[in-house]
Amino acid sequence: MLRTIARLVPLLIISLYPAPALAQLSPDALRSRVEALHDAPGTLIAGRRLLNPDAVAHFLEARGFTPPWNADAIVEICNAIRGIDADGLNPSDYHLAAIETKTTSEQAAIDEQILVTDAVATLIDHVRYGKVRPSSLDRHWNVDPRAHAPALVAVLAQVAAHPTSDTIEQMKPDHFIYRGLRQALARFRQIAANGGWPAIGTGPPLKPGARDARIAAVRQRLTVTGELAADAPTDSTYDPILAAAVKKFQDEHRLTADGVIGRSTVDAMNVTAQARADQARVNLERVRWIVHGLDDSFVLVNLPAFKVYVIQERKNVWESRTQIGKEARQTPSFIAEMRYIVFNPDWTVPPTILAKDVLEGMRKGQNPIARKGLIILDAQGHAVSPDSIDWQSVTPRTFPYTLRQPPGPDNALGRVKFIFPNEHSIFLHDTPSRELFAADQRTFSSGCLRVEHPLELAATLLRDQDDWTPDKITTVVDSGKPETVFLKKPLPVLIVYWTMSVGASGDVHVARDVYGRDPAVLRALTTAACPEPCRMAAVPSTLR
């Protein structure tokens, strides 16, 4: 009933305060208004600044300045604007209040036509490609989702031909991740509106079989989000039914599903429903940045999930745990193209590790050269003795040598590496530090991505290529000799930062914001929309 009333409000306003009929609006008047905007681009329309003035002008010009929106169309567009809240965007960004204000003069009606046009263009642009420009938050981001997008003028013409809220709805991303996050947003908002869930008090870890006053709050908490059935026992004993619900919760939050309610589990339970709704909004925006450019097959690395996936023909065919960069050496988000695989690689020490680990270690007498089995090479490729170098005086800028670790079981890259050339020198690789995969928060590397089952990844990527069977891969690795294999078809690699994601079956997984990147996106989403020249100004400089 409330939705029906909301849809009727604009129509009631229009009927109570009838605007000049569309047929009575002069194209010359609309042309004059648009030309005046060209002469003074900062001119406000009904107190609002246009967000896509060029698209508005070109669209209206292409129509010969014939007004495009009648009263029914405006009602439908207002409904679509209000509905954008379900996508985590702000209806107020799309001139809603100004459009719904009564218009009693030709000038006001002309301004309304311009505002509606700008609202439609901006709304579709935001819901397809994101309100926030990712490069304004992260200088490493190297993909413009609008690069190959249809012009907004064409999109406006499409909506004007069929001006209904359904037409706009069909222009939204149609991907299971996006649909799942929308559902999660609605669910968390409803839970928050109903009072949220109880907080769990601090105390020692709770294990199955324990009796504790906090168990009642845990039961209530998991009942609200559905891990525990509403008719489950309500006593203060940690029974097997509750243990199964806790394990499900832990799995959903990318924690070790051991049933022990320790600090990490309590912290995850105590994140509020409103905060989870905000997290869904943030990740809907991140999905908009890439979803329209997704190929059917690619490698996806989700950093806060500590997972790598192989997607083939839109199906998840393989996945594994990863280790990512430490907080001080964060792995960036970007897109590149995997071109080849190297078995039994050697490792050339990159500049960051040279400066912070090797040179510092040598000055402190820790001797990482010997500990890591590094070979020092001069410009001609000749080996140099560590004793011939004055480690106290050399700096990263003056160090004239290359440090290389030969292939072997202790090589930092393990038995295989996967190369997708990029400016960050980031790649996927094996690691001898296998025990670290057991941790929940796997921020251990210097930026590169360590894979738990790298030979399985190689076999998956080479499955249809020549005779690269798992047995052949094992034979090549066991030989200890380096061998490079180029992929017949380069494969996109997407390194994303999704702290909330959706599986193909619709299950929602939540991860900790290990690099603290969510607040900047949320702040930019919450900031009022503005024209292109001020987009950077909408984000505080400290976040860039």
C-alpha positions, 0 to 999 in steps of 0.5 A, spaced: 500 500 500 505 504 501 509 503 495 502 504 491 501 511 495 508 513 493 507 512 486 501 516 486 504 522 489 507 525 483 501 524 479 497 527 485 501 533 485 501 534 477 493 534 478 493 539 483 498 544 480 497 542 473 503 545 468 502 548 462 500 542 457 506 539 453 504 541 446 503 548 449 511 548 451 515 552 445 521 548 442 524 555 441 523 557 449 527 550 450 532 552 445 533 559 448 534 556 455 539 550 453 543 556 449 543 560 455 546 554 459 551 554 454 553 561 455 553 560 463 554 553 464 554 554 472 547 556 471 542 553 476 536 550 474 530 550 479 536 551 484 540 545 482 546 544 478 546 539 472 550 533 472 550 531 465 549 538 461 552 536 455 548 530 454 542 534 456 544 539 450 545 534 445 539 530 446 534 536 446 538 538 440 537 532 436 530 532 438 529 539 435 528 541 442 521 538 442 520 537 449 520 529 451 517 528 457 509 528 459 506 528 465 505 520 465 513 520 463 515 524 469 511 520 474 514 514 472 521 517 472 520 519 479 518 512 481 524 510 478 528 515 482 525 513 488 527 506 487 534 507 486 535 507 493 534 499 492 541 500 489 544 503 494 544 510 491 541 517 493 534 519 490 536 526 492 542 526 487 537 526 481 533 532 482 527 529 485 525 534 490 525 539 484 522 535 479 516 534 484 515 541 485 509 544 482 510 548 475 505 553 474 509 557 468 512 556 462 519 557 464 518 552 470 515 547 465 521 548 461 526 547 467 522 541 469 524 538 462 531 540 463 532 537 470 528 530 468 533 529 462 539 530 466 536 526 472 535 520 467 542 521 464 545 521 471 541 516 474 542 511 468 550 513 468 550 512 476 547 505 476 550 502 470 558 504 471 558 507 478 557 514 482 564 514 484 570 515 479 574 509 482 580 512 480 579 518 484 579 514 490 585 509 488 590 511 483 592 504 481 585 503 478 586 502 471 579 501 468 574 506 466 567 503 466 565 508 461 570 507 456 566 503 451 559 505 453 554 507 449 553 515 449 548 518 454 544 521 448 542 514 445 540 512 452 536 518 453 533 517 446 531 509 448 528 512 455 524 517 451 521 512 447 518 508 452 518 512 458 517 507 464 520 505 470 521 498 467 525 501 462 530 504 467 530 498 471 532 493 465 538 498 464 541 496 471 546 491 471 543 484 470 549 479 474 548 474 480 553 478 484 549 485 483 542 482 484 545 478 490 547 484 493 541 488 492 537 483 496 542 483 502 542 491 502 534 490 503 535 485 508 540 488 512 536 495 512 529 491 514 533 488 520 536 495 522 529 498 521 526 492 526 531 494 531 537 490 529 540 484 533 543 484 540 551 485 541 555 479 544 559 481 551 566 480 552 569 474 555 573 467 554 572 463 548 566 459 548 566 452 545 561 447 544 558 444 551 560 450 555 554 454 559 555 461 559 550 467 560 552 470 553 549 464 549 542 467 550 545 473 546 548 468 541 542 465 540 538 471 538 543 474 534 543 468 529 536 467 529 535 474 527 540 473 521 537 466 520 543 461 521 539 459 527 532 456 526 527 460 530 524 454 534 531 452 536 532 451 544 533 457 548 537 455 554 544 457 556 548 451 553 552 451 547 549 445 544 550 441 537 545 445 534 548 452 536 555 449 534 552 448 527 549 455 526 556 458 529 560 454 524 555 457 518 556 464 521 563 463 521 563 460 514 559 466 511 564 471 514 570 468 512 572 465 518 575 458 520 569 454 521 571 451 528 565 453 532 569 456 537 566 463 539 572 467 540 574 474 539 574 474 531 567 471 531 564 476 536 567 482 533 563 479 526 557 478 530 557 485 533 557 489 527 551 492 526 545 491 521 546 498 519 553 497 518 552 491 514 547 495 509 552 500 508 557 495 506 552 492 501 552 499 498 559 500 498 560 493 494 554 494 489 558 500 487 564 496 486 561 491 482 558 497 478 565 499 476 566 492 472 560 488 471 559 491 464 566 490 462 566 482 464 568 477 459 565 470 460 572 467 462 577 471 467 581 470 473 578 473 479 582 475 485 578 478 491 583 481 496 579 481 503 576 474 501 583 471 500 581 467 494 582 466 487 577 464 482 577 461 475 571 463 471 570 460 465 564 461 461 561 465 467 561 458 471 566 458 477 570 452 475 576 453 480 578 456 487 583 457 492 585 461 498 591 466 497 595 470 501 596 478 499 600 484 501 601 486 508 597 492 510 604 496 509 605 493 502 598 493 500 596 489 494 593 494 489 586 493 485 587 493 478 585 489 471 591 486 467 592 480 462 595 473 464 600 471 458 604 466 460 606 461 466 613 459 468 615 453 472 621 452 476 622 460 476 627 464 479 626 470 483 629 477 482 628 481 488 624 487 487 626 494 489 621 494 495 624 488 498 631 490 496 630 496 500 626 494 506 628 487 507 635 486 504 639 492 505 636 493 512 637 486 514 645 486 511 646 493 515 643 489 521 647 483 520 641 479 519 644 476 512 638 475 508 643 474 502 645 467 505 638 466 509 635 466 502 640 463 498 640 470 493 646 470 488 648 477 487 649 479 479 653 485 476 651 489 470 654 483 466 651 478 469 657 475 473 656 473 480 659 478 486 661 476 493 657 479 498 664 480 502 666 485 497 660 490 498 660 495 503 653 494 506 653 500 511 654 505 505 650 502 499 642 505 498 637 503 494 639 508 489 646 507 489 646 499 489 648 497 482 647 489 483 641 485 481 639 480 487 636 473 484 634 467 487 635 460 483 629 455 482 628 450 488 624 448 494 626 454 498 625 459 492 620 465 494 616 464 488 615 456 489 614 452 483 610 456 479 608 463 477 603 466 473 605 473 469 600 478 467 604 484 466 603 490 470 606 497 472 606 494 480 610 488 478 604 484 481 603 476 479 600 470 482 605 465 485 606 459 489 610 459 496 614 455 501 610 459 506 604 454 506 603 454 513 600 461 513 594 459 509 591 456 515 590 463 518 584 467 517 587 474 515 592 472 510 596 479 509 603 476 509 606 478 502 610 484 500 604 485 495 604 479 490 599 474 491 600 467 493 596 461 491 595 455 496 594 450 490 598 453 484 599 447 480 592 446 480 591 453 477 596 451 472 592 445 470 586 449 470 588 454 465 592 449 461 586 444 460 585 445 453 592 447 451 596 442 447 598 436 452 599 440 458 596 435 463 597 434 470 602 429 469 606 433 464 606 439 469 608 434 475 614 432 470 616 439 468 616 441 476 620 435 478 625 436 473 627 443 477 628 446 470 625 453 468 620 452 463 615 458 460 608 456 457 604 462 453 597 461 454 594 461 447 589 466 449 591 471 454 586 471 460 583 477 464 585 478 471 581 482 475 584 484 482 578 486 486 576 489 493 569 486 495 568 486 502 561 483 501 560 478 495 555 473 492 556 466 490 553 463 484 548 459 488 546 466 491 550 465 498 552 472 501 559 472 504 562 478 508 569 479 509 573 484 514 575 491 511 583 489 512 586 495 508 580 500 511 578 501 504 570 501 505 569 508 508 572 512 503 567 509 498 561 510 503 563 517 504 563 518 496 557 515 495 554 519 501 556 526 498 551 529 494 552 528 486 556 534 482 558 535 475 564 532 472 569 538 474 567 537 481 568 529 482 575 530 485 573 535 490 567 531 492 572 526 496 577 529 501 584 529 499 586 525 504 582 519 501 586 519 494 
